[in-house]
Amino acid sequence: MQTDTGLRLESFAPGYDGADPPAADAATANWLEAVRLGFHEPRADPERLPAMVDAYRRDGRVLTGVYDDESPDGAWDAAIPVATYATMVNTLNVGGGQLLPAHLVTCVTVRATHRRRGILRRMITADLAAAQESGLAVAALTASEATIYGRFGFGAATSTAAVAVDTRNGLGFRAPAAGMAVIADSARLLELAPEIFRAHHSRTAGALGRQHAYALRASGAWSEHTSEPDKELRAVLHYDAAGNPDGYATYKFTGWDTEPQTLKITDLIAATGEAYRELWRFLGSIDLVDRLTYDAAPLADPLPWMLADRRRYGVTGVEDVLWLRILDTRAALEARHYTGSGAVVLTVADPLGLAAGTWHLAAEGGRGTATELPGGTSPAGLPGVPAAEIDADALGSLYLGGVSAATLAAAGGIRGGAAALDAIDALFTAGKAPYCNTHF
């Protein structure tokens, strides 16, 4: 498709070369090369590309490239896109074990030579409109830069903590050990990791279904940032008292030159609170290690409450993970679980128009009903029902309950009185804090 910028936009599925089926086709290989440029990664090894194609096809990804066919002599191959964009669908836990299909946006790049030409705006607005038209209620992404996506209606909805745990002389726990921890067999973990994650996903508000690469990384078949094997990675599996696998963690030693000697946890998935505790117990017992680090712990982490000495635990940083964008306000509001009960009128201000409207939201017994009010309805809402106006990006941040209405109001994203803010918090933030440790 030709754009009004003189550039060509094409969307396609990742594929193999028809003349050489084990190899990636040219369009996919060139698209991946453009992504590597955008994220400062080394050029791809052609022999590794078929594995990438397989993983992308398992994820159901759709790739989009923007091409400049008028590149001058000496420029990089015009078959390599100047901008990239990809989408796929996976499920988001919106509370109460309810899994909502979400439109995931990833691999967004625009080459520095083609900035300020409206390329990203054209790609993302058309894509979000198409996702809404297809019946998806929410879109999500993980942002490499925090200033880009708010103008498209995305709001930061979950965060994780980077933590460091002092394990010198062993790590003591308040509760006795339970179940059994074993060093994982890599091939078996490739099979078990998705199964364990599904159990975690079903019980964790804010958790997002994972792409195929996560199991490959857990097994060491892929490294953290490439499709090359990771020979430094180790893994532990936990089994409950009945012998069922209910948690795993992957980790690596950071080297003898690091002081204090440190194990970096690269992934930790637990289907139960017990499994979470016992994985940390095992990691804290490893010899010749004085510190554990983990960059994706929950903000409401139970670990310090599990420790005999909670001062062994420290937070070294906090980073947003999941950004949400509401596409269909009624469907999104009615899909999530509500711990509290009550009613509020929300007027959604959305510059893209996708989520705009005035809605009467009433929740009871965990379920909500959202009724769109006719245009021109007074912002004061219905008699006796508090009302507020909320920006689309603020609604994305509020949706999983990770931030209070009062905080968003102080930031300017919600406009309403104290009664409305209290009503919103009773509905949206009364439950467990959302947690997502999946990047895409």
ABEGO torsion letter per residue (X at the ends): XBBAAGBBBBBBBBBBBAABAABBBAAAAAAAAAAAAAAGBBBBBAAAAAAAAAAAAAAGBBBBBBBBAABBBGBBBAABBABBBBBBBBBBBAEGGBBBBBBBBBGBBBBAAABGAGAAAAAAAAAAAAAAAAGBABBBBBBABAAAAAAAGBBBABBBBBBBBBABGEBBBABBBBEBBBBBBAAAAAAAAAAAAAAAAAABBGBBBBBAAAAAAAAGABBAABABBBAABBBBBBBBAAGBBABBBBBBBAEAABOBBBBBBABBBBABAAAAAAAAAAAAABBGBABBBBAABBABBAAAAABABAAABBBAEBBBABBBBBABAAAAAAABBBABBEBBBBBBBBAAGAABEBBBBBBBGGBBBBBBBBBGBBAAEBBGBBBBBBBAAAAAAAAAGABBAAAAAAAGABBBBAAAAAAAAAAAAABBBBBBABBX
